Amino acid sequence: MNGNQDELTVGTAVRVPVGDGAIWRFGWITEIDGTKVVVDLGRDGTVTTTRDKIQRL
């Protein structure tokens, strides 16, 4: 993954896998709850994932 995952904060731009992980989307973090991260994908809604599955831009 790119960058230090401990530096992820609300508003950070990230790349996140969706579905089975074959597709990656860009968005920004809207909520962090421990290891769970909610990423806003714009008009496509949100996706909840873990810190280890996202890449900081």
Protein Blocks (a to p, Z undefined) as FASTA:
>chain_A
ZZjfklpcehiacdddehjhpaccddddfbdehjaccddehjnopadddfklpccZZ
